[in-house]
Amino acid sequence: MNAETLRQLQAPIKARYKEEPAAARHTFHARGTLLPDRPSVRIDTAFAHYDAGLHEKAGGSGTEACSGDLLLESLVACAGVTLNVVATALGIAFRSAQVVVEGEGDFRGTLGLAKDVPVGITDIRMRFEIDSDASDEQLATLLKLVERYCVIFQTLRTPPRLSAAVQRVAA
């Protein structure tokens, strides 16, 4: 895809959202079913079916997806798509590009062994490994725009309001 094709693809969508701001709103959904025989949850989406369970460092077998890895993979997916779209819009060509995301966490917090240790991933690093003839200035602009428009990056940078509830359902 080139910049003009991208503009033509997005022009009617942008025009609609300018005329009807409510049309731009979307509620994302995810659902999982707890498995009765192990501490795992089955995730069924339109694109994949998999079981998520405990990380090996928390007692898992290592044969199921780990939610921490899935979070980072979500960032890789979003940042990669965003980089591709922004590079296309700016006319920046690359021979190859990869998104690499790493996150640090301490399982003592997760396992309740140390109250002073946070639960979860505390440091996330993302980098793009790009083979391109683009100038350093172009790549800096590309990075700035990816950071600005990547939904997952921005969601992690400025966390959304978060709530949790239990809802009783009939069997």
N, C-alpha and C positions, 0 to 999 in steps of 0.2 A: 504494500500500500504506500502511496506517496502522499504528500501534504495536501494536494488538491482533492484527492479522493477522500481523505479523512475529513476535510472541511465540508465537502458535499454530503458525506454521511451524517455528520453531526449538525449541519446547518438547520434542517427542519426540527430536530430535537431541541436545539437551543432556542429557536424561534418560538416553539410551543411553550417552553418553560418560561420564557419572558412574558408571553401573553397569559399563561395559566401557571403561576408559581406552584400551586397545589399539585399540579401534574408531576412535578419533579420529586415529590415526596415518595418514599418507599420504605416499607417495613421489611427488614431482612428476617428470615426465620431459620432456625435450626432445631432439630429434635433428635433425641436419642432414647433408646429403650434399655433399661438396666437388665443385665443378664443375671439369672438367678444362681448360676453355678460358680461365679467368680466375680471379683470386683472390677467389672468392665461394663461398658455401655456400647450398644450397637448403633452406629450412625448410618442412616440410609439417606442419601441425597440423590438428586437427579444425575450426578456425575460420578459418584463413588459409593461403595458400601464397605464399611470396615468396622472393626472393633477397636475401641480405645480403652486402655487400661493403665495400670500402674507402671511408672518408669522402673527400670531395673534397680535404680538406687533407692527406690521406695518399696521394693519387694516384688516387682513385676517380673514376668518371664522374658520380656524383651521381644515378644512375638506380636504385640499389639501396638497400635499407635499411641504415642504419648501426647497429652494435651499441650505440653510445653513445646514439643516439636511442631505440633499442628499450628500453634500460635505463630511461631517463626516462619513456618511454611506459608501461612496466610500473608505475612508481611512480604515474603519473597514473591508470591504470586502478584500481589497488588503493586509492589514497587517495580517488578519486571514489566507488567502491562503498562504502567504509567510511564516508565522510561521509554518503552517502545513507542507509545503514542506521542509523548513530548518530543522525542528525537525525530519522529516523522514530521510533526508539525513544524519543527525548527529546521528541517532539512539536514539533520546530522546523520550521516551514514556511519555504520560500524560493520566491521568484518565479523566480529563476534562480541558478545556481551554476556556476562553472568552476574547474577545477584547473589551475594553471600551474606547470610545473617547468622550471627552467633549470639547466644544469650547465656548469662551467668546466673546461677541459682545455687543455694545451699540447702540441701535436703534435711539438715538438722531442723530448720524452721518448719518444713512440711511434716516432718515426723514428730513434731512437738518436743524435740530434745533441748532446744535452747530458745527461751522466750525473747531474747535479744536479737535473734536471727529472723529476718523477714521470711514470710512464706511467699514463694514465687520467684519469678525471674526479676532480678534487680538491675541488670545492665544488659542492654541490647546494642550490638554494633552491626551496622549494615555497610557494605561496600559494593561498588560496582567495578567489575574487572572488564574493561572495555578495550578492544583493539579497534582504533579509529584514527583517521587523519584529522579529526576535529582539533581545534586549538584548545589550549588550557582554559581560555576564557569561555569558549562554547561549552566545554565539559562542566565548568563551574556553574554556568547558567542552567544546564541540563539538570545537575544535581539539585540546585535551588528549587527548580520547578517540580522535580519529582518529590522532594520533601513537601512542597506546598500542596500538591494535588493528589498524593497517594492517600487514599482513604484510611488504610490500616495504620500507616505511619502517623497521620494526624490523630487518629483515634487513640493510639498509644501515647502520643505526645501530650494530648489534652484529653484525659479520660472522660468518658460520658457519665451522665448520672447512671447509677447502677442500683438495682433493687433485686430482691429475691423473695419468693413467697412459696408456701405450700398450699396446694389446692386439692382437697379431697375429691376423689371421683368414685363413682360406683363401679364395681367389678363387672 
